[in-house]
Amino acid sequence: MSTRRLFCSAILTLCSPVVFGCNGTAEGVAPDEPPPNTATSAARPPYKIVTTCGMVTDIVQTIAGDRATVDGLMGERVDPHMYKPTRNDQKKLLGADIIFYSGLMLEGRMSDTFTRAGRGGKPVYAVTEQIGHDYLREPPEFQGHWDPHVWMDIAAWSQCVDVVTAALADFDEAHTDAYNRRSTAYQAQLREMDEYVRKTIATIPRERRWLITAHDAFGYFSRAYDIPVKSVQGISTASEAAVDDINQLVSFIVEKKITAIFIESSVNPKNIQAIIEGCQQKRFEVRIGGELFTDAMGASGSYTGTYLGMMDHNATTIARALGGEAPENGKAGKLRPRLSSE
């Protein structure tokens, strides 16, 4: 049995997300081969996996392929920081063969649910468990906890693919080779997207390279892709933005002559609107440069409903709004112009 398996309630309490159906497998990753023709494999139906946020769901669907059914609890525009599991969610978790969640307290309200699910020996994994503490951010306003938004750095998030691959191989050893092949193919796509994001953000002129967002979800993105970030709220959307925080950010935007700021798909845009109004009172025009995906991906079945599509969209939108160079339809040519009101 893999040592990565999380049965310890102390570990389970550290992190907690739940996601619902952020679409299928990654582009270019072939489905699994038919299982060996043995009595055991022929009689066994696809096993059940339950996941939390869309980013976790996407990894698991990609690596599991047709060997499992994957049920994500959190869908488009769902905020995992504030998500409280329903009775139906708890039933799904207790009925799952394996559970994957993000961890690092992203799904803080689900800690007890994960603990209950793991007590009976059910395999429960935090996909971020292998990321070293020397990498993780611990901002002062999040005292005692790590910044959970590690998927904003593609190279770091790829370590989570390793966790999922090892867990599925441990659970279903007969298909280890298939899981490893899918993982290798997906990791190659992640490396390509990481390079695209890096090069695209670098095209933004240095004096215009400031990312202003609704909440502090871009810390890892900032560090990985060399773009300073400021936000209205802290790491968790459960925090409230003070009037002084908004006023200070307005003054900063006016001083730096930042012309575009960004809303997020899973965060109420009221604070961003307050900043725009504050800038107008100082006779400075700042516009919404677009809607970014942070704690949730796009619609299930869409390109932005995949992790690769989400990161393609974010990098392309940021660069184009701030004076950088990026193709209108993104790296893969699959993005469509997205209005901030959508």
C-alpha positions as CSV (number, residue, x, y, z in Angstrom):
1,M,0.0,0.0,0.0
2,S,1.4,3.4,-0.9
3,T,2.6,5.6,1.9
4,R,0.9,8.5,0.2
5,R,-2.5,7.2,1.2
6,L,-4.0,9.6,3.7
7,F,-5.8,7.9,6.5
8,C,-4.6,10.2,9.2
9,S,-7.2,12.7,10.3
10,A,-4.5,15.2,11.1
11,I,-3.4,15.2,7.5
12,L,-6.9,15.2,6.3
13,T,-7.7,18.3,8.3
14,L,-4.9,20.3,6.7
15,C,-6.6,20.6,3.3
16,S,-10.1,20.3,2.0
17,P,-11.7,20.9,-1.5
18,V,-14.6,19.4,-3.5
19,V,-15.1,19.8,-7.3
20,F,-17.7,19.0,-9.8
21,G,-17.3,17.9,-13.4
22,C,-14.7,20.1,-15.1
23,N,-14.6,18.2,-18.3
24,G,-12.8,15.3,-19.8
25,T,-9.3,14.2,-20.6
26,A,-6.5,16.3,-21.9
27,E,-6.1,16.9,-25.6
28,G,-3.9,14.4,-27.3
29,V,-3.9,11.8,-24.5
30,A,-5.2,8.5,-25.8
31,P,-7.8,6.4,-23.9
32,D,-6.6,3.4,-22.0
33,E,-6.1,0.0,-23.7
34,P,-8.8,-2.6,-23.0
35,P,-8.1,-4.3,-19.6
36,P,-6.4,-7.7,-19.6
37,N,-8.8,-10.5,-20.3
38,T,-8.9,-12.0,-16.8
39,A,-11.9,-13.0,-14.7
40,T,-11.2,-10.3,-12.2
41,S,-10.9,-7.4,-14.6
42,A,-13.8,-8.6,-16.8
43,A,-16.1,-8.8,-13.9
44,R,-15.1,-5.5,-12.3
45,P,-17.0,-2.4,-13.3
46,P,-15.3,1.1,-13.5
47,Y,-14.5,2.2,-10.0
48,K,-15.8,5.4,-8.6
49,I,-13.7,8.5,-7.9
50,V,-15.0,11.7,-6.2
51,T,-13.0,14.9,-6.4
52,T,-13.4,18.5,-5.3
53,C,-12.4,21.6,-7.4
54,G,-12.2,21.5,-11.2
55,M,-8.4,21.6,-11.3
56,V,-8.2,18.4,-9.3
57,T,-11.1,16.8,-11.3
58,D,-9.3,17.5,-14.6
59,I,-6.1,15.8,-13.5
60,V,-7.9,12.7,-12.2
61,Q,-10.1,12.4,-15.3
62,T,-7.0,12.7,-17.5
63,I,-5.0,10.0,-15.8
64,A,-7.9,7.6,-14.9
65,G,-9.3,7.6,-18.5
66,D,-12.0,5.1,-18.9
67,R,-11.0,3.0,-16.0
68,A,-13.1,5.1,-13.6
69,T,-16.1,7.4,-13.3
70,V,-15.0,10.7,-11.9
71,D,-17.6,12.9,-10.1
72,G,-16.5,16.4,-9.2
73,L,-18.4,18.2,-6.6
74,M,-17.6,21.8,-7.5
75,G,-18.4,23.2,-10.9
76,E,-18.0,26.4,-12.9
77,R,-18.0,29.6,-10.7
78,V,-18.0,27.7,-7.5
79,D,-15.8,29.1,-4.8
80,P,-14.0,26.3,-2.9
81,H,-13.0,28.5,0.0
82,M,-16.7,29.0,0.9
83,Y,-18.1,25.6,-0.3
84,K,-20.0,23.6,2.2
85,P,-20.8,20.0,1.3
86,T,-24.4,19.0,0.9
87,R,-25.9,15.8,2.2
88,N,-25.8,14.5,-1.4
89,D,-22.0,15.4,-1.5
90,Q,-21.4,13.4,1.7
91,K,-23.3,10.4,0.3
92,K,-21.1,10.5,-2.9
93,L,-17.9,10.8,-0.8
94,L,-18.9,7.8,1.4
95,G,-19.8,5.8,-1.7
96,A,-16.5,6.5,-3.6
97,D,-13.7,4.0,-4.0
98,I,-11.1,6.8,-4.0
99,I,-11.3,10.5,-3.1
100,F,-9.0,13.3,-4.3
101,Y,-8.9,16.8,-3.0
102,S,-6.6,19.8,-3.4
103,G,-5.5,20.3,0.2
104,L,-3.6,23.2,1.9
105,M,-6.9,24.3,3.5
106,L,-8.5,25.2,0.1
107,E,-11.6,23.3,1.0
108,G,-11.6,24.3,4.7
109,R,-15.2,23.6,5.3
110,M,-14.9,20.0,4.2
111,S,-12.2,18.8,6.6
112,D,-14.6,16.8,8.8
113,T,-16.1,15.2,5.8
114,F,-12.7,14.0,4.5
115,T,-11.9,12.7,8.0
116,R,-15.1,10.7,8.2
117,A,-14.5,9.2,4.7
118,G,-10.9,8.2,5.6
119,R,-11.6,6.5,9.0
120,G,-12.9,3.4,7.4
121,G,-9.8,2.8,5.3
122,K,-11.0,4.5,2.2
123,P,-8.1,5.9,0.1
124,V,-8.2,9.8,0.5
125,Y,-5.5,11.9,-1.2
126,A,-4.5,15.5,-1.1
127,V,-3.0,16.1,-4.5
128,T,-0.6,18.7,-3.1
129,E,0.9,16.4,-0.6
130,Q,4.3,16.1,-2.4
131,I,4.9,19.8,-2.8
132,G,7.7,20.8,-0.4
133,H,7.3,23.4,2.3
134,D,10.3,25.3,0.9
135,Y,8.2,26.1,-2.2
136,L,4.9,27.0,-0.5
137,R,4.0,30.6,0.2
138,E,2.9,31.7,3.7
139,P,1.7,35.3,3.5
140,P,1.4,37.2,6.8
141,E,-2.4,37.6,6.4
142,F,-2.8,33.8,6.2
143,Q,-1.1,33.1,9.5
144,G,-0.4,29.5,10.2
145,H,-1.5,28.3,6.8
146,W,0.0,27.9,3.3
147,D,-1.3,29.6,0.2
148,P,-3.3,26.8,-1.5
149,H,-3.4,28.3,-5.0
150,V,-0.4,26.2,-6.3
151,W,-2.1,25.4,-9.6
152,M,-1.2,29.0,-10.7
153,D,2.3,27.7,-11.2
154,I,2.1,25.0,-13.8
155,A,5.4,23.4,-12.9
156,A,4.3,23.0,-9.3
157,W,0.9,21.7,-10.3
158,S,2.5,19.0,-12.4
159,Q,3.7,17.4,-9.1
160,C,0.1,16.8,-8.3
161,V,-0.2,14.7,-11.5
162,D,2.5,12.5,-10.0
163,V,0.5,12.0,-6.8
164,V,-2.7,11.1,-8.8
165,T,-0.8,8.7,-11.1
166,A,0.9,6.9,-8.1
167,A,-2.4,6.6,-6.2
168,L,-4.3,5.1,-9.2
169,A,-1.5,2.7,-9.9
170,D,-1.6,1.6,-6.3
171,F,-5.3,1.1,-6.4
172,D,-5.4,-0.6,-9.8
173,E,-2.0,-2.2,-10.3
174,A,-3.0,-4.1,-13.4
175,H,-3.3,-0.9,-15.3
176,T,-0.2,0.9,-14.0
177,D,1.4,1.2,-17.4
178,A,-1.7,2.9,-18.8
179,Y,-1.7,5.4,-16.0
180,N,2.0,6.1,-16.5
181,R,1.6,6.6,-20.3
182,R,-1.2,9.1,-19.8
183,S,0.7,10.9,-17.1
184,T,3.8,11.2,-19.4
185,A,1.7,12.6,-22.3
186,Y,-0.1,15.1,-20.0
187,Q,3.1,16.2,-18.4
188,A,4.5,17.1,-21.8
189,Q,1.5,19.2,-22.5
190,L,1.9,21.0,-19.1
191,R,5.5,21.8,-20.0
192,E,4.5,23.3,-23.3
193,M,1.8,25.4,-21.6
194,D,4.2,26.5,-18.9
195,E,6.6,27.8,-21.5
196,Y,3.8,29.6,-23.4
197,V,2.6,31.4,-20.2
198,R,6.2,32.4,-19.3
199,K,6.9,33.8,-22.8
200,T,3.5,35.5,-23.1
201,I,3.7,37.3,-19.8
202,A,7.3,38.5,-20.6
203,T,6.0,40.4,-23.6
204,I,4.1,42.9,-21.3
205,P,6.2,46.1,-21.0
206,R,7.8,46.2,-17.5
207,E,6.2,49.5,-16.6
208,R,2.7,48.0,-17.3
209,R,3.3,44.6,-15.8
210,W,1.1,44.8,-12.7
211,L,-1.7,42.3,-12.1
212,I,-4.6,43.7,-10.0
213,T,-7.2,41.1,-9.1
214,A,-10.2,40.5,-6.7
215,H,-8.4,38.2,-4.2
216,D,-4.9,37.0,-3.6
217,A,-4.9,33.9,-5.8
218,F,-2.0,34.8,-8.1
219,G,1.0,34.7,-5.7
220,Y,2.5,31.6,-7.3
221,F,1.7,32.9,-10.7
222,S,3.5,36.1,-9.8
223,R,6.6,34.3,-8.6
224,A,6.7,31.8,-11.5
225,Y,6.0,34.2,-14.4
226,D,7.6,37.4,-13.1
227,I,4.6,39.7,-12.8
228,P,3.9,41.7,-9.6
229,V,0.4,41.2,-8.1
230,K,-1.9,43.2,-5.9
231,S,-5.4,42.3,-4.8
232,V,-8.4,43.6,-2.8
233,Q,-9.0,40.6,-0.6
234,G,-6.6,38.1,0.9
235,I,-6.0,34.5,0.0
236,S,-9.4,33.3,1.2
237,T,-12.5,34.9,-0.2
238,A,-14.0,34.5,3.3
239,S,-12.0,37.7,4.2
240,E,-13.6,41.1,3.8
241,A,-11.9,44.0,2.0
242,A,-11.7,47.1,4.2
243,V,-12.4,50.5,2.8
244,D,-8.8,51.5,3.6
245,D,-7.6,48.5,1.5
246,I,-9.7,49.7,-1.5
247,N,-8.6,53.3,-1.1
248,Q,-4.9,52.3,-1.0
249,L,-5.3,50.2,-4.1
250,V,-7.0,53.0,-5.9
251,S,-4.1,55.3,-5.1
252,F,-1.6,52.7,-6.2
253,I,-3.4,52.3,-9.6
254,V,-3.5,56.0,-10.2
255,E,0.1,56.5,-9.2
256,K,1.3,53.6,-11.5
257,K,-1.1,54.6,-14.3
258,I,-2.4,51.0,-14.5
259,T,-5.1,50.9,-17.2
260,A,-6.6,47.4,-16.7
261,I,-7.6,45.3,-13.7
262,F,-9.3,41.9,-13.6
263,I,-12.4,40.2,-12.1
264,E,-12.5,36.5,-11.3
265,S,-15.1,34.0,-12.4
266,S,-15.7,32.6,-8.9
267,V,-15.5,35.9,-6.9
268,N,-18.1,38.7,-6.5
269,P,-16.9,41.6,-8.6
270,K,-18.2,44.3,-6.3
271,N,-14.8,45.2,-4.9
272,I,-13.3,45.6,-8.4
273,Q,-16.2,47.9,-9.3
274,A,-15.5,49.9,-6.2
275,I,-11.9,50.4,-7.3
276,I,-13.0,51.5,-10.8
277,E,-15.4,54.0,-9.2
278,G,-12.6,55.2,-6.8
279,C,-10.3,55.8,-9.8
280,Q,-13.0,57.7,-11.6
281,Q,-13.3,60.0,-8.6
282,K,-9.6,60.8,-9.0
283,R,-10.3,61.4,-12.7
284,F,-8.4,58.3,-13.8
285,E,-9.9,55.7,-16.1
286,V,-9.2,52.1,-15.4
287,R,-11.1,49.3,-17.2
288,I,-11.8,45.7,-16.6
289,G,-9.2,43.8,-18.7
290,G,-11.2,40.6,-18.6
291,E,-12.4,37.8,-16.4
292,L,-9.8,35.3,-15.1
293,F,-10.2,31.8,-13.8
294,T,-8.7,31.3,-10.3
295,D,-10.5,29.0,-7.9
296,A,-12.8,27.5,-10.6
297,M,-12.4,26.7,-14.3
298,G,-14.7,27.3,-17.2
299,A,-17.8,25.3,-18.1
300,S,-17.7,21.6,-18.2
301,G,-17.0,20.4,-21.8
302,S,-15.4,23.6,-22.9
303,Y,-11.7,24.3,-23.5
304,T,-11.5,26.6,-20.5
305,G,-13.1,23.8,-18.5
306,T,-9.7,22.1,-18.6
307,Y,-6.7,23.1,-16.6
308,L,-4.7,23.7,-19.8
309,G,-7.5,25.9,-21.2
310,M,-7.8,27.8,-18.0
311,M,-4.1,28.7,-17.9
312,D,-4.1,29.5,-21.7
313,H,-7.0,31.8,-21.1
314,N,-5.5,33.6,-18.1
315,A,-2.1,34.2,-19.7
316,T,-3.6,35.3,-23.0
317,T,-6.1,37.6,-21.4
318,I,-3.6,39.3,-19.0
319,A,-1.0,39.9,-21.7
320,R,-3.5,41.3,-24.2
321,A,-5.1,43.6,-21.6
322,L,-1.7,45.0,-20.3
323,G,-0.1,45.7,-23.7
324,G,1.7,42.3,-24.2
325,E,1.6,40.1,-27.3
326,A,-0.6,37.0,-27.4
327,P,-2.8,35.4,-30.1
328,E,-6.4,36.4,-29.7
329,N,-7.5,32.7,-29.6
330,G,-4.6,31.6,-27.3
331,K,-1.9,29.0,-27.6
332,A,-4.2,26.3,-28.9
333,G,-6.4,28.6,-31.0
334,K,-9.4,27.5,-29.0
335,L,-10.2,30.6,-27.0
336,R,-13.0,32.9,-27.9
337,P,-13.3,36.5,-26.9
338,R,-14.8,36.6,-23.4
339,L,-16.7,39.6,-22.1
340,S,-16.3,40.6,-18.5
341,S,-20.1,40.5,-18.1
342,E,-20.3,36.8,-19.1
